[in-house]
Amino acid sequence: MAELVGNVLVGQSGGPTSVINASVAGVIAEALNHECIEEIYGAQNGVLGILQEDLIDLAAESQQQIRALKHTPGAALGTCRYKLKKQQDFERVLEVFKAHNIRYFFYIGGNDSQDTADKISKLAQQQNYELRVIGVPKTIDNDLPITDHTPGYASAVKYLATAVREVACDNEAMGQGDLVSIIEVMGRSAGWIAAGAALAKRRDHPHDPPHLILLPEIPFDQEKVVEDIRRVLKREKYCLIVVAEGLVDGDGNYVAADGATDAFGHATLGGAGDVLADILGQALPGVKFRVAKPGLLQRCGAHVASKTDVAEAYLAGQAAVEAAINGETDKMVTLLRGDGDQYTTETGLAPLADVANSVKKLPREWINEDGVSMNFQFIRYAQPLIQGEVVLPHDNGVPVFARLDKVRVDKVLPAYEV
């Protein structure tokens, strides 16, 4: 295959994670190894930045700051939840690519982002513009199909399991058999994050918190949950519940949704913990309910990130560049788990079309018959992912994160109205 000479563009999309920047670092580090790549650009705020021709020169950044990306949370390039709505948007993206000789496009994101990347690539092919597009997986929800897991997930559940143990210490001191704590976590369509709270349990201590895990895969049954709480409170000083924001009732309706939708048509969620506290509080008079919402903290907690997660996010960025250089396009990097007893992982590729707009549910066989706890199959799957601690540099007692200079690339096209 003939060598493709041109520039790289990398962008980030959707909700940030504590390791998404490690994938950017991986893309940059690998791109610098190939002479056919002339310039390395970043898109400010994903496709929004592309539409507005708002690009930054990543090769102008210091190597110190690029290395610091590996332990920096958030999205250093800026992100967005913007949906390319019309053909004119896609045409504009390609105009920007042509104007800046973008021949390699790497988009780091989740389900909707991979769909966007796929459509951009298909348009380029229709116009005979040689472009190689590789998606890099990212989502704490862990709901992308084909890949064994997604970068960002492990660090989110490591944060959550840590928080559960810390809250348990607090509850143990305060509870007298009359306290229920509810921790509401992210997870719109699948319960991967909530399930990860099970990693807080110590081996051979089945009664450790979380005592109940309420998942989108198991419809909420008020009478059963009330009885489950009573059972726990007879045995313990408190009951700690973890609930996914995407919890649904028996009819498949979200327990907590405000009726609004985002740019991609997804229901706006939040408040499942408060709704549960109201419902269960009426059924359990005399019991105190407290609700905690980690919110954004669960996806940006770099101080408790998984070292394994960081390494795999970086590897995914490197693998994306390697694949594109080797002639691959219209693919997303996947993580493949080894078959041996010792945890290993390597990268693979999956067609973007097979990933876009699909959701990987938590397997029902990984949930115990009681519907509120996880069995050994899930623990065996998730435990290796959270291994290792990242040592952060500190200044005056607080972590130091990357701050990019963001040298702008000169614009050459007329302004575009978004």
C-alpha positions as CSV (number, residue, x, y, z in Angstrom):
1,M,0.0,0.0,0.0
2,A,1.3,3.5,-0.9
3,E,2.3,5.7,1.9
4,L,-0.2,8.3,2.8
5,V,1.4,11.7,3.5
6,G,-0.4,14.3,5.4
7,N,-1.6,15.7,8.7
8,V,-3.2,14.2,11.8
9,L,-6.3,15.5,13.5
10,V,-7.4,14.2,16.9
11,G,-10.6,15.1,18.7
12,Q,-12.4,14.3,21.9
13,S,-16.2,13.9,22.2
14,G,-18.9,13.3,24.8
15,G,-18.4,13.1,28.6
16,P,-14.7,13.3,29.7
17,T,-13.1,10.6,31.8
18,S,-10.0,10.5,34.0
19,V,-8.0,8.7,31.2
20,I,-9.3,10.2,27.9
21,N,-6.2,12.5,27.8
22,A,-4.0,9.4,28.0
23,S,-5.4,8.4,24.7
24,V,-4.5,11.8,23.2
25,A,-1.0,11.3,24.6
26,G,-0.8,7.9,22.9
27,V,-1.9,9.3,19.5
28,I,0.7,12.1,19.7
29,A,3.5,9.9,20.8
30,E,2.9,7.4,18.1
31,A,2.3,10.0,15.4
32,L,5.7,11.5,16.1
33,N,7.3,8.2,15.0
34,H,6.1,8.3,11.4
35,E,7.7,10.5,8.8
36,C,4.6,10.4,6.6
37,I,2.8,12.4,9.3
38,E,3.7,16.1,8.8
39,E,1.6,17.9,11.4
40,I,-0.4,16.9,14.5
41,Y,-3.4,18.9,15.1
42,G,-6.1,18.8,17.8
43,A,-9.8,19.8,17.3
44,Q,-11.0,22.2,20.0
45,N,-14.3,20.8,21.3
46,G,-14.6,17.9,19.0
47,V,-16.7,18.3,15.8
48,L,-17.7,21.8,16.9
49,G,-14.1,22.9,16.6
50,I,-13.8,21.3,13.2
51,L,-16.9,23.1,12.0
52,Q,-15.4,26.4,13.2
53,E,-11.9,25.5,11.9
54,D,-10.7,25.9,15.5
55,L,-7.6,23.7,15.5
56,I,-4.5,23.7,17.7
57,D,-0.9,22.6,17.0
58,L,-0.1,19.7,19.3
59,A,3.4,19.3,18.0
60,A,4.1,22.8,19.5
61,E,3.3,21.5,23.0
62,S,6.2,20.7,25.3
63,Q,6.9,17.0,25.8
64,Q,6.5,17.6,29.5
65,Q,2.9,18.7,29.0
66,I,2.2,15.8,26.6
67,R,3.5,13.3,29.3
68,A,1.3,15.1,31.9
69,L,-1.8,14.3,29.8
70,K,-1.4,10.7,31.0
71,H,-2.5,11.6,34.5
72,T,-4.8,14.6,33.7
73,P,-8.6,14.2,33.9
74,G,-11.1,16.0,31.8
75,A,-10.7,16.6,28.0
76,A,-7.6,18.7,27.4
77,L,-8.7,19.4,23.8
78,G,-12.2,20.3,24.9
79,T,-15.2,18.2,24.1
80,C,-18.8,18.5,23.0
81,R,-22.1,16.7,22.6
82,Y,-22.9,18.3,19.3
83,K,-24.6,16.3,16.6
84,L,-23.8,16.9,13.0
85,K,-27.4,17.6,11.9
86,K,-27.4,18.2,8.2
87,Q,-25.4,17.4,5.1
88,Q,-24.0,20.9,5.1
89,D,-22.3,20.1,8.5
90,F,-20.6,17.0,7.0
91,E,-19.5,18.9,3.9
92,R,-18.0,21.6,6.1
93,V,-16.0,19.0,8.1
94,L,-14.5,17.7,4.8
95,E,-13.7,21.2,3.6
96,V,-11.7,21.8,6.8
97,F,-9.9,18.5,6.3
98,K,-9.0,19.4,2.7
99,A,-7.9,22.9,3.7
100,H,-5.5,21.5,6.3
101,N,-4.5,18.3,4.4
102,I,-5.9,16.1,7.2
103,R,-5.4,12.6,6.1
104,Y,-5.6,10.8,9.5
105,F,-8.6,11.5,11.8
106,F,-8.8,10.0,15.3
107,Y,-12.0,10.5,17.2
108,I,-12.0,9.6,20.9
109,G,-15.5,8.9,22.2
110,G,-18.4,6.7,22.8
111,N,-21.3,5.3,20.8
112,D,-22.5,8.5,19.2
113,S,-18.9,9.7,18.5
114,Q,-18.1,6.5,16.6
115,D,-21.3,7.0,14.5
116,T,-20.1,10.6,13.7
117,A,-16.6,9.3,12.7
118,D,-18.2,6.6,10.5
119,K,-20.4,9.1,8.6
120,I,-17.4,11.5,8.1
121,S,-15.4,8.7,6.6
122,K,-18.1,7.5,4.3
123,L,-18.5,11.1,2.9
124,A,-14.8,11.3,2.3
125,Q,-15.0,8.0,0.3
126,Q,-17.9,9.3,-1.7
127,Q,-15.8,12.4,-2.7
128,N,-12.7,10.3,-3.3
129,Y,-10.8,12.2,-0.6
130,E,-8.2,9.8,0.8
131,L,-8.8,9.8,4.6
132,R,-8.2,7.2,7.2
133,V,-10.5,7.4,10.2
134,I,-10.0,5.4,13.4
135,G,-12.2,5.6,16.5
136,V,-10.7,5.4,20.0
137,P,-13.1,4.0,22.6
138,K,-14.0,6.1,25.6
139,T,-16.8,5.9,28.1
140,I,-17.1,5.2,31.8
141,D,-20.4,3.5,30.9
142,N,-18.5,0.5,29.5
143,D,-21.4,0.0,27.1
144,L,-19.6,-0.1,23.7
145,P,-20.0,-3.4,21.9
146,I,-17.2,-5.7,20.7
147,T,-14.5,-4.3,22.9
148,D,-14.0,-6.2,26.2
149,H,-14.1,-3.0,28.1
150,T,-13.6,0.7,27.5
151,P,-10.9,3.1,28.8
152,G,-12.4,5.2,31.6
153,Y,-14.6,2.5,33.0
154,A,-12.0,1.0,35.4
155,S,-11.0,4.3,36.9
156,A,-14.7,5.3,37.4
157,V,-15.5,2.0,39.3
158,K,-12.3,2.2,41.3
159,Y,-13.4,5.7,42.4
160,L,-16.9,4.3,43.2
161,A,-15.6,1.3,45.1
162,T,-13.3,3.5,47.1
163,A,-16.2,5.9,47.9
164,V,-18.4,3.0,49.0
165,R,-15.8,1.8,51.5
166,E,-15.4,5.4,52.8
167,V,-19.1,6.0,53.1
168,A,-19.5,2.6,54.9
169,C,-17.1,3.7,57.6
170,D,-19.2,6.9,58.1
171,N,-22.4,4.9,58.2
172,E,-21.0,2.3,60.5
173,A,-20.4,5.1,63.0
174,M,-23.7,6.9,62.6
175,G,-26.2,4.1,62.0
176,Q,-28.2,2.3,64.7
177,G,-30.2,0.0,62.4
178,D,-32.2,3.0,61.1
179,L,-30.1,4.5,58.3
180,V,-30.2,4.0,54.6
181,S,-27.6,5.6,52.4
182,I,-28.3,5.8,48.6
183,I,-25.4,6.5,46.2
184,E,-26.6,7.5,42.7
185,V,-24.2,6.8,39.9
186,M,-24.1,7.3,36.2
187,G,-25.3,4.7,33.8
188,R,-28.1,5.6,31.4
189,S,-28.8,2.3,29.6
190,A,-26.5,-0.3,31.4
191,G,-25.5,-1.0,34.9
192,W,-21.8,-1.5,34.5
193,I,-20.8,1.4,36.8
194,A,-23.3,0.5,39.5
195,A,-22.2,-3.1,39.3
196,G,-18.6,-2.0,39.8
197,A,-19.5,-0.9,43.4
198,A,-19.4,-4.6,44.2
199,L,-15.7,-4.4,44.1
200,A,-15.8,-2.6,47.4
201,K,-16.7,-5.9,49.1
202,R,-13.9,-7.8,50.8
203,R,-13.3,-11.4,50.0
204,D,-15.2,-13.8,52.2
205,H,-17.3,-10.9,53.6
206,P,-20.6,-11.2,51.7
207,H,-22.4,-8.8,54.0
208,D,-20.1,-5.9,53.2
209,P,-21.6,-2.9,51.5
210,P,-23.0,-2.2,49.0
211,H,-25.9,-4.2,50.4
212,L,-28.1,-3.5,47.4
213,I,-27.2,-2.6,43.8
214,L,-30.1,-1.4,41.7
215,L,-29.5,-1.8,38.0
216,P,-31.2,-0.7,34.7
217,E,-31.2,-4.4,33.7
218,I,-33.5,-5.3,36.6
219,P,-36.8,-3.4,36.8
220,F,-37.4,-1.7,40.1
221,D,-39.8,-3.6,42.3
222,Q,-40.7,-1.4,45.3
223,E,-42.1,-4.1,47.5
224,K,-39.1,-6.3,47.0
225,V,-36.6,-3.5,47.7
226,V,-38.4,-2.5,50.8
227,E,-38.2,-6.1,52.1
228,D,-34.5,-6.2,51.1
229,I,-33.8,-3.1,53.2
230,R,-35.7,-4.5,56.2
231,R,-33.7,-7.7,55.9
232,V,-30.4,-5.7,55.9
233,L,-31.4,-3.4,58.8
234,K,-32.2,-6.4,61.0
235,R,-28.6,-7.6,60.5
236,E,-26.6,-4.3,60.1
237,K,-26.5,-0.8,61.6
238,Y,-27.2,0.6,58.2
239,C,-28.1,-0.3,54.6
240,L,-26.0,1.2,51.7
241,I,-27.6,1.1,48.3
242,V,-26.0,2.0,44.9
243,V,-28.5,2.9,42.2
244,A,-27.8,3.6,38.5
245,E,-29.4,6.8,37.2
246,G,-31.0,4.7,34.4
247,L,-33.1,2.6,36.7
248,V,-36.4,1.7,35.1
249,D,-39.8,0.5,36.4
250,G,-41.7,-2.6,35.4
251,D,-43.0,-0.8,32.2
252,G,-39.5,0.1,31.1
253,N,-39.9,3.8,32.0
254,Y,-37.1,5.7,33.7
255,V,-37.7,6.1,37.5
256,A,-36.2,9.6,37.2
257,A,-36.3,11.6,33.9
258,D,-37.2,15.2,33.5
259,G,-38.7,14.9,30.0
260,A,-35.9,16.7,28.3
261,T,-33.5,15.2,25.8
262,D,-29.9,15.9,24.7
263,A,-28.6,16.6,21.1
264,F,-28.6,12.9,20.4
265,G,-32.2,12.3,21.6
266,H,-31.2,10.7,24.9
267,A,-33.4,11.3,27.9
268,T,-31.9,13.7,30.5
269,L,-31.6,11.7,33.7
270,G,-30.7,12.5,37.3
271,G,-32.5,12.2,40.6
272,A,-33.0,8.4,40.8
273,G,-31.5,8.5,44.4
274,D,-33.9,11.3,45.5
275,V,-36.9,9.5,43.9
276,L,-36.0,6.3,45.7
277,A,-35.5,8.1,49.0
278,D,-39.0,9.6,48.7
279,I,-40.7,6.3,47.7
280,L,-38.9,4.1,50.2
281,G,-39.1,6.7,53.0
282,Q,-42.9,6.5,52.9
283,A,-42.8,2.7,53.1
284,L,-40.3,2.7,56.0
285,P,-41.3,5.3,58.5
286,G,-38.6,5.9,61.2
287,V,-35.8,5.1,58.8
288,K,-33.4,8.0,57.9
289,F,-32.5,8.3,54.2
290,R,-29.4,10.0,52.9
291,V,-28.6,10.5,49.2
292,A,-25.1,11.1,47.8
293,K,-24.4,11.9,44.1
294,P,-20.8,11.6,43.0
295,G,-21.9,13.2,39.8
296,L,-18.9,14.4,37.7
297,L,-16.5,13.2,40.4
298,Q,-16.8,9.6,39.4
299,R,-15.5,10.3,35.9
300,C,-12.7,12.8,36.7
301,G,-11.2,11.3,39.9
302,A,-7.7,11.1,38.6
303,H,-6.4,10.8,42.2
304,V,-7.7,7.3,42.4
305,A,-7.4,6.3,38.7
306,S,-6.5,2.7,37.8
307,K,-2.9,2.4,36.5
308,T,-4.1,-0.4,34.3
309,D,-6.8,1.9,32.8
310,V,-4.3,4.7,32.1
311,A,-1.9,2.3,30.4
312,E,-4.7,0.8,28.2
313,A,-6.1,4.3,27.3
314,Y,-2.6,5.3,26.1
315,L,-2.2,2.0,24.3
316,A,-5.5,2.5,22.5
317,G,-4.3,5.9,21.2
318,Q,-1.0,4.4,19.9
319,A,-2.9,1.5,18.3
320,A,-5.2,3.9,16.4
321,V,-2.2,5.6,14.7
322,E,-0.5,2.3,14.0
323,A,-3.7,0.9,12.4
324,A,-4.1,4.0,10.2
325,I,-0.5,4.0,9.1
326,N,-1.0,0.4,8.1
327,G,-3.9,1.3,5.8
328,E,-6.9,0.6,8.1
329,T,-9.9,3.0,8.2
330,D,-13.5,2.9,9.3
331,K,-12.5,1.0,12.4
332,M,-12.5,1.5,16.2
333,V,-9.7,0.2,18.4
334,T,-10.9,-2.6,20.7
335,L,-9.4,-4.1,23.8
336,L,-9.1,-7.8,23.8
337,R,-8.6,-9.8,27.0
338,G,-6.1,-12.7,27.0
339,D,-7.2,-16.3,27.8
340,G,-4.6,-17.0,30.5
341,D,-5.1,-16.9,34.2
342,Q,-2.9,-13.8,34.4
343,Y,-4.7,-10.7,33.1
344,T,-3.4,-9.5,29.8
345,T,-4.8,-7.2,27.1
346,E,-4.0,-6.4,23.5
347,T,-5.7,-4.3,20.9
348,G,-7.9,-5.2,18.0
349,L,-10.2,-3.4,15.5
350,A,-13.9,-3.4,14.9
351,P,-15.9,-1.7,12.1
352,L,-17.2,1.6,13.2
353,A,-20.6,0.7,11.8
354,D,-20.8,-2.3,14.2
355,V,-20.1,0.0,17.2
356,A,-22.1,3.1,16.4
357,N,-25.4,3.6,18.3
358,S,-25.3,0.1,19.9
359,V,-25.3,-0.6,23.7
360,K,-23.7,-3.5,25.4
361,K,-25.8,-4.5,28.4
362,L,-24.5,-6.0,31.6
363,P,-24.9,-9.8,31.2
364,R,-27.8,-11.1,33.2
365,E,-25.8,-14.2,34.2
366,W,-23.4,-11.9,36.1
367,I,-26.2,-10.7,38.4
368,N,-27.2,-13.0,41.3
369,E,-30.7,-14.4,41.5
370,D,-31.6,-11.8,44.1
371,G,-31.2,-9.1,41.4
372,V,-29.4,-6.8,43.7
373,S,-25.8,-8.2,43.9
374,M,-23.1,-9.4,41.5
375,N,-21.7,-12.9,41.3
376,F,-18.1,-14.1,40.9
377,Q,-18.3,-13.8,37.1
378,F,-18.5,-10.1,37.3
379,I,-15.8,-9.8,40.0
380,R,-13.5,-11.9,37.9
381,Y,-14.2,-9.6,34.9
382,A,-13.8,-6.3,36.7
383,Q,-11.2,-6.8,39.4
384,P,-8.2,-6.9,37.1
385,L,-9.2,-3.7,35.5
386,I,-8.8,-1.6,38.6
387,Q,-5.3,-2.7,39.6
388,G,-2.4,-0.3,40.2
389,E,-2.3,3.2,41.5
390,V,-1.2,6.4,39.6
391,V,1.3,8.5,41.4
392,L,0.4,12.2,40.7
393,P,2.9,15.1,40.9
394,H,1.8,17.6,43.6
395,D,2.4,21.3,44.2
396,N,1.7,22.7,47.7
397,G,-0.3,19.6,48.5
398,V,-2.6,19.4,45.5
399,P,-2.2,17.5,42.2
400,V,-0.6,19.2,39.2
401,F,-2.3,18.6,35.8
402,A,-1.3,19.4,32.2
403,R,-2.1,22.8,30.8
404,L,-1.7,23.0,27.1
405,D,-0.6,26.2,25.4
406,K,-3.1,25.6,22.6
407,V,-1.3,27.4,19.8
408,R,-4.0,28.0,17.2
409,V,-3.6,26.9,13.6
410,D,-4.3,29.7,11.1
411,K,-7.8,29.6,9.6
412,V,-8.0,29.7,5.8
413,L,-11.8,29.2,5.3
414,P,-14.7,31.6,5.6
415,A,-16.5,31.4,9.0
416,Y,-19.2,28.8,9.5
417,E,-22.4,29.4,11.4
418,V,-23.1,26.5,13.8
